[in-house]
């Protein structure tokens, strides 16, 4: 295996001119985007692969290095046309460190592709879906974020939630232009899962998970509604 290079750390305040996460009242998780090959995000470790990519480690070598350092990683902006490549990757790497995939860009394509992967890989190989905006420019910011279900906001709890799937993803089909709407684009409300139950007695249709949610500012589902996901359950429960 070729030697793995490491980027130096950067200080938020001195190198980027921004406040630290602590000063903003948020929890900062160390991580980076591994851009050589299909893009991936690594977390909880100080690890990066600088160019030139042609002389660097392969994707498999990078994933093994993330595991060796004790980090987590997921695959960014999924590409359904490379379905077999994804199957091979998730089958060859443990869910202990390769925890899932990003749900962004084309939301319908990403979630449909995610469903296909789960139908073939679950329950022995979970692939968790993380919603992110994947913003590169202000005019094309996707409405997407992940809600972690934790008793206390700590790095350890975030890590455990990423590995166990104790979170849910909120995604929108349109993009926002933050140059025009800024913080007014989002008022802090989000769907809140109240319960999840599985209806197994349906006589004429496959079992459907019944999800009760509570939310504000969202058209679907309405406050307190119980929603049936119209997709047969294949090998195990799946919740976006």
VMD Tcl script that draws the C-alpha trace (Angstrom):
set ca {
  {0.00 0.00 0.00}
  {1.32 3.45 -0.89}
  {2.07 5.92 1.94}
  {-0.90 8.11 2.92}
  {-0.23 11.87 3.08}
  {-1.88 14.12 5.65}
  {-2.82 17.75 5.43}
  {-1.91 20.10 8.25}
  {-4.58 21.42 10.58}
  {-6.02 24.90 10.07}
  {-7.36 27.29 12.67}
  {-10.88 28.56 11.96}
  {-10.10 32.05 13.20}
  {-6.58 32.64 11.93}
  {-6.72 30.89 8.56}
  {-10.32 31.37 7.46}
  {-11.36 34.54 9.29}
  {-14.42 32.88 10.84}
  {-15.48 32.32 14.42}
  {-14.81 28.95 16.01}
  {-17.74 26.53 16.47}
  {-17.61 27.13 20.22}
  {-17.99 30.88 19.72}
  {-21.04 30.24 17.53}
  {-22.61 27.93 20.11}
  {-22.45 24.82 17.91}
  {-20.60 21.51 18.11}
  {-17.64 21.26 15.75}
  {-16.78 17.85 14.28}
  {-13.39 17.48 12.63}
  {-13.49 16.24 9.07}
  {-12.61 16.80 5.43}
  {-13.71 15.98 1.90}
  {-11.64 13.31 0.18}
  {-11.80 14.54 -3.41}
  {-9.40 12.15 -5.16}
  {-11.74 9.70 -6.85}
  {-15.46 9.71 -6.07}
  {-15.94 12.40 -3.41}
  {-16.31 11.28 0.20}
  {-16.54 13.04 3.57}
  {-14.44 11.77 6.49}
  {-15.18 12.62 10.12}
  {-13.52 12.59 13.55}
  {-9.98 12.48 12.12}
  {-7.42 14.86 10.63}
  {-6.93 13.24 7.23}
  {-6.85 14.52 3.68}
  {-5.37 13.59 0.32}
  {-3.80 16.55 -1.52}
  {-3.32 16.57 -5.30}
  {-2.08 15.30 -7.62}
  {-4.65 12.54 -7.34}
  {-2.96 10.34 -9.95}
  {-0.03 9.80 -7.59}
  {-2.15 9.32 -4.48}
  {-3.83 6.36 -2.79}
  {-6.79 4.58 -4.37}
  {-10.32 4.97 -3.02}
  {-10.07 1.60 -1.26}
  {-6.75 2.60 0.29}
  {-8.24 5.87 1.50}
  {-11.21 4.10 3.07}
  {-8.91 1.64 4.84}
  {-6.84 4.58 6.12}
  {-9.96 6.24 7.52}
  {-10.71 2.98 9.34}
  {-7.12 2.66 10.60}
  {-7.28 6.16 12.08}
  {-10.64 5.50 13.73}
  {-12.75 7.79 11.54}
  {-16.09 7.54 9.77}
  {-16.85 8.23 6.11}
  {-19.79 8.42 3.71}
  {-20.04 8.73 -0.08}
  {-21.06 12.12 -1.52}
  {-23.60 12.98 -4.26}
  {-24.52 9.47 -5.34}
  {-24.49 8.44 -9.00}
  {-27.06 5.70 -9.83}
  {-25.30 4.95 -13.14}
  {-22.42 3.47 -11.12}
  {-24.70 1.14 -9.16}
  {-22.45 -1.92 -9.35}
  {-19.49 0.10 -8.11}
  {-21.51 1.13 -5.04}
  {-22.56 -2.45 -4.35}
  {-18.96 -3.60 -4.46}
  {-17.79 -0.76 -2.24}
  {-20.37 -1.33 0.50}
  {-19.90 -5.10 0.42}
  {-16.11 -4.81 0.70}
  {-16.01 -2.20 3.47}
  {-17.48 -2.47 6.94}
  {-20.41 -0.37 8.15}
  {-18.25 0.30 11.22}
  {-16.52 3.07 9.23}
  {-18.18 3.38 5.78}
  {-21.51 4.37 7.28}
  {-23.63 5.52 4.35}
  {-24.24 7.93 1.50}
  {-25.25 11.52 0.91}
  {-28.80 12.42 -0.18}
  {-28.50 15.62 -2.19}
  {-28.48 17.07 -5.71}
  {-31.34 15.28 -7.47}
  {-33.37 14.23 -4.42}
  {-35.71 11.78 -6.19}
  {-32.85 10.03 -7.98}
  {-30.76 9.85 -4.80}
  {-33.52 8.42 -2.60}
  {-34.64 5.94 -5.27}
  {-31.08 4.74 -5.69}
  {-30.71 4.51 -1.90}
  {-33.85 2.34 -1.79}
  {-32.35 0.02 -4.40}
  {-29.17 -0.37 -2.37}
  {-31.12 -1.09 0.82}
  {-33.32 -3.66 -0.90}
  {-30.22 -5.65 -1.87}
  {-27.93 -5.03 1.11}
  {-30.20 -4.90 4.18}
  {-30.36 -6.13 6.86}
  {-26.81 -7.43 7.02}
  {-25.26 -4.29 5.54}
  {-26.98 -1.00 6.55}
  {-26.33 2.11 4.44}
  {-27.51 5.25 6.24}
  {-28.71 8.27 4.23}
  {-27.31 11.69 5.22}
  {-28.98 14.87 3.93}
  {-26.60 17.74 3.18}
  {-26.88 20.90 1.07}
  {-23.64 20.14 -0.80}
  {-23.41 23.89 -1.43}
  {-20.69 25.10 -3.79}
  {-22.14 28.50 -4.71}
  {-24.72 30.70 -2.91}
  {-27.34 30.64 -5.74}
  {-27.55 26.83 -5.66}
  {-28.03 25.85 -2.03}
  {-30.21 22.82 -1.54}
  {-32.64 22.71 1.37}
  {-31.30 19.64 3.15}
  {-30.13 18.76 6.64}
  {-29.88 15.85 9.07}
  {-31.58 15.71 12.49}
  {-29.71 13.62 15.06}
  {-31.71 12.06 17.92}
  {-29.52 12.42 21.02}
  {-29.92 13.09 24.73}
  {-26.85 15.35 24.75}
  {-24.89 17.11 22.01}
  {-21.43 15.55 22.23}
  {-18.95 14.24 19.62}
  {-19.34 10.72 21.00}
  {-23.13 10.82 20.65}
  {-22.90 12.18 17.11}
  {-20.51 9.40 16.18}
  {-22.73 6.71 17.69}
  {-25.79 8.13 15.91}
  {-23.96 8.12 12.56}
  {-23.02 4.48 13.02}
  {-26.38 3.26 14.31}
  {-28.66 5.38 12.08}
  {-30.21 7.29 14.99}
  {-31.14 10.28 12.84}
  {-33.43 11.26 9.99}
  {-32.90 13.34 6.87}
  {-34.91 16.35 5.69}
  {-34.59 17.19 2.00}
  {-36.32 19.58 -0.39}
  {-36.59 19.33 -4.16}
  {-35.60 22.94 -4.90}
  {-32.52 25.07 -4.33}
  {-32.29 28.43 -2.58}
  {-30.33 31.57 -3.48}
  {-28.76 32.67 -0.19}
  {-27.63 35.96 -1.75}
  {-31.26 37.09 -1.84}
  {-32.95 35.40 1.09}
  {-30.13 34.70 3.55}
  {-31.26 33.50 6.95}
  {-34.91 34.10 6.08}
  {-34.76 30.93 3.98}
  {-35.13 28.76 7.06}
  {-36.83 29.59 10.36}
  {-35.57 26.62 12.37}
  {-38.64 24.37 12.14}
  {-38.32 20.75 11.12}
  {-40.43 17.57 11.10}
  {-40.33 15.76 14.43}
  {-40.81 12.00 14.43}
  {-43.18 10.97 17.19}
  {-43.38 7.23 16.59}
  {-42.73 4.53 14.03}
  {-44.91 1.45 13.79}
  {-45.14 -1.33 11.22}
  {-48.56 -2.45 9.98}
  {-48.30 -6.18 9.27}
  {-51.98 -7.06 8.90}
  {-52.69 -5.45 5.54}
  {-54.67 -8.04 3.57}
  {-54.22 -6.65 0.07}
  {-50.83 -4.89 0.13}
  {-47.31 -5.47 1.46}
  {-46.45 -4.18 4.91}
  {-46.07 -0.42 5.04}
  {-44.33 1.49 7.85}
  {-46.71 3.93 9.52}
  {-44.85 7.08 10.56}
  {-46.43 9.69 12.81}
  {-44.76 13.10 12.59}
  {-45.13 16.54 14.10}
  {-43.96 19.54 12.12}
  {-44.55 23.19 11.39}
  {-44.18 25.03 8.10}
  {-44.28 21.89 5.95}
  {-47.07 20.94 3.56}
  {-46.60 17.17 3.92}
  {-47.20 15.67 6.35}
  {-49.50 17.98 8.32}
  {-49.27 18.45 12.07}
  {-49.84 15.15 13.84}
  {-50.58 13.19 10.67}
  {-49.73 9.53 10.33}
  {-47.95 8.93 7.04}
  {-47.70 5.65 5.14}
  {-44.57 5.28 3.04}
  {-45.80 3.79 -0.22}
  {-42.86 1.45 -0.72}
  {-42.86 -2.25 0.23}
  {-40.56 -3.05 3.11}
  {-37.64 -5.08 1.73}
  {-35.47 -6.98 4.22}
  {-35.88 -4.35 6.92}
  {-37.32 -0.95 7.84}
  {-36.15 2.17 6.06}
  {-36.88 5.73 7.15}
  {-35.61 8.79 5.33}
}
mol new
graphics top color blue
foreach p $ca { graphics top sphere $p radius 0.5 }
foreach p [lrange $ca 0 end-1] q [lrange $ca 1 end] { graphics top cylinder $p $q radius 0.2 }
display resetview
